[in-house]
Amino acid sequence: MVVIMLNINEARRHQTEIVMRENAIGTEELAFCIGKEPEDMERLLGLKGGKFPDALARQIEQTFSKPKFWLDSGAADNGSGNNFDLFG
């Protein structure tokens, strides 16, 4: 198995995509759930290398009942060692 460590912004984008798949929602629905403009979310999720704010990451985790820092899992600089995968 190959493990690829992402930077924190890429990890948060990847984990947000997982949240969207789990909840069968698109970018527009995600934006409405967290009180953001759909265009802003599309821009944020579509950027490569752009900043994904800490506050937004924590807001998404709270809104979708994920543990704090769950969106950061898989990031090279996370270092927490936490694994919230129930089957892994």
C-alpha positions in Angstrom: 0.0 0.0 0.0 1.3 3.5 -0.9 0.6 6.3 1.4 0.7 9.8 0.0 0.9 12.6 2.5 -0.8 15.8 1.4 -0.2 19.4 2.5 -2.8 20.6 5.0 -4.9 22.5 2.3 -5.0 19.5 0.0 -5.9 17.2 2.8 -8.8 19.5 3.9 -10.1 19.6 0.3 -9.9 15.8 0.0 -11.6 15.3 3.3 -14.3 17.8 2.4 -15.0 15.8 -0.8 -15.4 12.7 1.4 -18.0 14.6 3.5 -19.8 15.6 0.4 -19.9 12.0 -0.9 -21.1 10.7 2.5 -23.9 13.1 2.6 -24.8 13.0 -1.2 -24.4 16.7 -1.6 -22.7 19.0 -4.0 -20.7 22.2 -3.5 -23.8 24.3 -3.5 -25.5 22.3 -0.8 -22.3 22.3 1.3 -22.1 26.0 1.0 -25.7 26.4 2.2 -25.1 24.0 5.1 -22.3 26.1 6.4 -23.6 29.6 5.5 -21.2 30.4 2.7 -21.8 31.5 -0.9 -21.7 28.7 -3.4 -19.3 30.6 -5.6 -16.9 31.0 -2.7 -17.0 27.2 -1.9 -16.5 26.3 -5.6 -13.5 28.6 -5.8 -12.0 27.2 -2.5 -12.5 23.6 -3.4 -11.3 24.1 -7.0 -8.0 25.8 -6.1 -4.8 23.9 -6.1 -2.4 25.3 -3.5 -4.7 27.9 -2.1 -5.4 28.4 1.6 -8.2 26.4 3.3 -8.8 28.4 6.5 -8.7 26.7 9.9 -12.0 28.2 11.0 -13.8 26.9 7.9 -12.3 23.4 8.5 -13.5 23.4 12.1 -16.9 24.6 11.0 -17.3 21.8 8.4 -16.3 19.2 11.0 -18.8 20.6 13.5 -21.6 20.8 11.0 -21.1 17.3 9.8 -20.4 15.7 13.2 -16.7 14.9 12.5 -14.1 14.9 15.2 -12.0 18.1 15.6 -9.1 18.0 13.1 -10.7 15.2 11.1 -10.4 17.4 7.9 -6.6 17.6 8.6 -6.1 13.8 8.6 -3.8 12.7 5.8 -1.8 15.9 5.9 2.0 15.6 6.1 2.2 18.2 8.8 -0.7 16.8 10.9 1.4 14.5 13.1 -1.5 13.5 15.3 -1.5 9.9 14.3 -5.3 9.8 14.8 -7.2 7.4 12.6 -11.0 7.8 12.6 -11.6 5.1 10.0 -13.9 2.6 11.8 -12.9 -0.2 9.4 -9.2 0.6 8.9 
